[in-house]
Amino acid sequence: MSKRDYYDILGVSKSSTAEEIKKAYRKLAIKFHPDKNPGNKEAEESFKEAAEAYDVLGNEEKRRKYDQFGHAGLGGNSGFGGGGGFSMDDIFSQFGDVFGDDSVFGSFFGGGGGRGGSRRTVGSNIRIKLKLTLSEMRSGVEKKVKYKRMVQAEGVSYTSCKHCGGSGVVKKVTNTFLGQMATQSACPICQGLGKVIESKPKDANEQGLISQEFETSIKIPGGVADGMQLSVNGKGNQGPAGGSAGDLIVLIEEVAHEDLQRDNNNVIYHLWLSFPEAAMGASVEVPTLDGKAKIKVDAGTQAGKILRLKGKGFPDLNGYGTGDQLIVVNVFVPSKLSSEEKDILLKLQESKNFKPDEKEKSFFDKMKDIF
């Protein structure tokens, strides 16, 4: 089953501002919140779906990738409901700030103690570079990568924070001319966790984390491009005190091909012909991302002509067809000639067939015909 469009889920347009998207998500989160719909699985799924949409559209970088490449641009690993490994508590922790700790809805998201008060932390993201050949970028590939990430060390023990009594929040009552005003904020001692480290191994940092080598498999969809970033949920650094992990951000780097160049979803190859081949026609072999292909060059082919191999380019990430391989014809002109060769060319120069045709289309006109 294909994913719904994130803009449709939140009921906003692509031109909506960040604040409009935030308000739309707030409205849906209140409507489908599990505390308001106990035992309603359909409401719970709608709640998760809205959180997944806001996770992308509420993040400037993810939104840009989604606008450009659709769901495929997120690496197939985004979201909560699609196997990303997020629980309901993760959603409450990550998006509680949408409502604010002091709002009437804060208790829904851990701000007012409805779910225990203390919050779960989210670890930082890790960024790595992944080099891919043009063939891998065209067909898609699964790659195993190794990198170092921070995880909770064994033997770390916690004790309840005395400053906030384990609630993760501190409350303050202020007298105003309207009466008493109660506010609350994250505990400055435990940073809202509700607990502090009691003991930890020597090699662990102040958050109880250590660095470990980690290996994971990444599925790269066909059609990715150089400079594109894919996000793999939950494969970044682990949050302290049992918090959820951040994301692994994978930057795609293109390995230059010996003969071919990429232009959006098309592949470009520059074919060099000798003058006799261009004049009399020839059957030549050209490289493609699938191997070699034989093409026929018609007699009288001019320099700058574009030949096309249909479907030999890159698939569109959003499913809008496949690009082509464009073969740009170049005619080699020798820089050195023997006396005999000069005599032959001087004789040919007087022939009517060797006079330039001024009506012949320019290179730019030919490019207009192609695109």
N, C-alpha and C positions, 0 to 999 in steps of 0.2 A: 504494500500500500504506500503510495507516494505521500510525502509530507505536504501539508497545507502551506500556503504562502504566509509568511510571518506578518506581513502588513494586513492581510485579511483577518488573521487571528485576532489582532489587536484593534481592528476596525479603523485603521489609519491609512493615509496615503504615503507614497514615497517622498512627497515634499514636506511631510510633517516634521515639526521641530522636535528636538530632544525632550522638551517640556511637554509637548502634546502626546508624545509616545509614553512618557512617564505617567501622565494623567490617565491615559487609556488603560495602561496596565494596572494602575491602582484600582480603577473601577471594576475591572474583571476579577482581580484578586479578591476584592471584597465580596463580589457576587458569588464566586465559586469557592470561597475559603472553606476548608474542611470543618472548621468549628461552626460554621453556619449551615453546613450540609452534612451532618453526621451520617455515616453509612452510605452516602451517595457516591458510588464509584464513578458515575458519569461526571459529576461535578469535580471530583478529585482529578480526573484526567484533563478536564478543561482547565483546571487550576495549574496543572503541570505544563499544559500546552501553552498557556499564556506566559508562564515563567520562562519557558524555552524561547518563545518569541522575543520577550523582553531581554533575555540574556544576550541575544544577537543585536537587536535593534537599539538597545540601550547602551551599546558599546560602539564607539565611533569607528574603531578599526574593523570589528566584526561586521558592522553594518555596511561599510564600504566594500568589503569582500563579498558580502551577500548580494548587494546591489549589482556588482559586476559579474559574479559567477553563479549566483543562486545557491542552493543547498550544497552543491558539489564544491563550491569555493570554501566551505567550512570543513572540508576533509571528511565528511560523513560521520563526524564525532561530536557534533554540537548537540546541546540540549539535555533535558532531564528525562523526558519520556522515551527517548529513542535508544536506551541502553547505555546512556552515558555514565551510569553508576551513581547518580545523585538521588538522595533520599528527600523526603518532605522537609526534614530538618535542615538540609543543605539549602533548600529554597528559602526557608524562613531566615536562615543566617545571612545568605548572600543578598537578599532583596529587602530586608527589614528597613533599610535606610530610605526606601521609597516612601514610607509612611512617616518615619521620624519617631524617635523614642518618646516624644512628648505628646504625640497625637493620640486621638481616641482609638486609632487602629494599631497603635504601637504594641499593645498586648498580644495582638494576633501574631506578631513577628518577633517575639522575645523581648520587646521593649518594656512591657508592663508586667511581666512575670507570668503571663498566661501559659508560657511554655518553659518556665523555669528561670527566666531572667537572663542567665548567662548565655553568651553567644559562642558559636563555634567559629574558629578562625579558618581562613582559606590561605593556603601557602602561595608563594610567589610563582610566577610563570618562569619557564626555562626556554631559552631560544637556542636552536641549533640550525646549522646549514646542511642541506642535503643536495648533493650533486647528482643530476640526472642527465642521461643522454637524450637526444631528440627522439630516438625510438622509444625509450621508456616514458617520456613525456607524452608521446602520441598514444601508446597502447595502454598506459597505466601499469603500475607495478607495485608489488609489496616488498618493502625494504625493512630489514632489521637494523636498528640503530642502537649504539651504546653511548651512554652519557652518565654524568654524575648528578645525583639529586639528593636533597636533604630529606631524611626520614627520622622518625622518632627513635632514639636509642633505647636499647633494652636496659631495664633496671631503673628507669626514671620513675620517681614516685611524686605524687602531688598531695597537697593538703589544702583544705578550704581556706579561702582568703579571709583573714580576720577583719580587714577594713570594710568589706561589703557583706560579710557574713555568708559568703558563697553565692550570693545572688548575681554577682557580676555588675550590679548597678548601685549607684549611691543616690539617695533622694534628698532633696533640699526643699524646705518649706519657707516661703517668703511672704511676709505680711505686706499687703497692698491696701489702697483705699477701697478696693472692691472685696477685700477679705484675704484669706490665706491662699497662696498660689503654690501648688506642689509641682516640682519638676524633678526629672531624674536623668542621669547621664552614666556613661560607662565608667566603671571603677578605674581610677588612675593607677592603682597598684597592680591589679591583675589584668588590666586592659580589657575588662569585660568578660574574662574567662570564668570567673568565680573560684578559681583555684590558682595556687602558686607552686613552683617546684620545691619539693622538700629535700630530695637528694637526686643526684645524677652521676653517671660515669664521668671520668676525667676527660675523655675525648669528646664529650658532648658539649655543645655551645650553651649559652645562657638560656636558650629556649628548649634545651633537652634534645637537640637534633644533631645528627652526624651525617657525614657525606658518604654515600654508597654508590657503587657503579650499578647501573640499571640497564636492562635491555628490553626493547619492546619492538613490535612490528607495526609498521605504518602502511596503510593502504593508500596509494596515490592514484587518484582518478585520471583517466586519459583526458588529455586536453589542458593540463596545467601548464603554466608559463613561467618563465624566468622572473624572479622577484615576487612571485605569489607566496602568500603565507597560509599554511594550513594549521588548524588548531586541534590538538588531541586532548580531550578533556581528562582531567584527573591524572595526568602523567608528569606533572610538574613537581615542585617542592611540596612536601607535606606541611600542613599547618601545625603549629605547636599545640600541645595539649590534646592530641588526638583529632586535630582539625582536618578538614578535607584538603586534598592536594590541589595545587594550581594546575595550569595547563602547560602542555608542551607545544611551543610555537615552532613550526618547521618552515624555514625559509628555503624556497626552491631556487637552486642555481643551475643554469643550463651549461652543459659541457659542449663546447664548440665542436661542430661537425666538420670533417675534413673538406667536404664538398658542398654541403647544403646549408641554407640559411632559413630561419623562420621569419615569417611576416604575418603576424596575427595567427590565423588558422591555416594559412597557406605556407607551402615550402617553395623556396626559390633555388633554382640551379642555373648557373651560367654555362651555356654550351658554346664551345669554340669550334668553328668550322673553318676549313681551308677554303680559299676562293673557289677551287674546282668543285668542292662538295656543295657549297652554297649555290653555285651556278647550275650544276648538273643534277643536284639532289643526291641523297645518300641515306643509308640505313645505319643508324648509330646507336650505341648503348649508353644509357645514362644511369647514374645511381639514384635510388629512391630509398625511403626509410624501410622498405620491405626487401631490398636487394637491388638487383639490376633489372632494367626494362629496356626493350628495344623500341625505338621510334623511327618513323620515316620522315625525312626532311624533304619537302618538295623542291623540285628544280626552281631556281630563281628566288629562293628564300632570301629576304633582305635582313641585314643586321638590325637588331632591335625587335624583330618579330617575337611574339610571345606564343609558345606552344603550351598546351594544357593537358595534364594527366588528371582526369576527374577522380576525386575521392582519395587522392594520395597525400592529402594534407592532414591536419589535426581535427579531431572531433570537437564540436563546440560543447563547453561544459554545461550549458543549459539545454543541450539537446537540439540545437538549431542547425542540424546538418553537419557536414564534414567539409573541410577545406580541400584545395587542390594543390598539385605540384605545378608550378609555373616555370617553364623552361625559357630563359632569355637567350636568344640567338646572338652570338657575336661572330664576326668574320675576321679571321686573322689576316693582317696585311704585313708581308715581310719587310723588314727594314734594310736588308741587304739583297742585292740581285747580281747575278753574273751577267756578263755581256750577252750571252745567248738568251737569257731570260728577258733582258731589257729589249732585245730585238723582237722577241715574240710579243711582248706587251705593246710595243710601239705599233706593230702591225694590227693587233687587236683593237687598239685605241681608235683606229679609223673606221672600224665596223659600226654599223647602225645599232646593233644589239648591245654595244658597250657604251652607248651614250646614256647619261643619267636621265631618269624619268622624273621631271620636276613635280609631277602630280602625285608622286608616291607619298603616302602618309608619313608624317613625322613620328618619332618615337613616342611623343606625348599623346598624339592622336591614337596611336595603337594602345597605349595604356588606358585611355578613356574607353575604348571598345571593350577592353578586358573587364574593367570595373564599372 
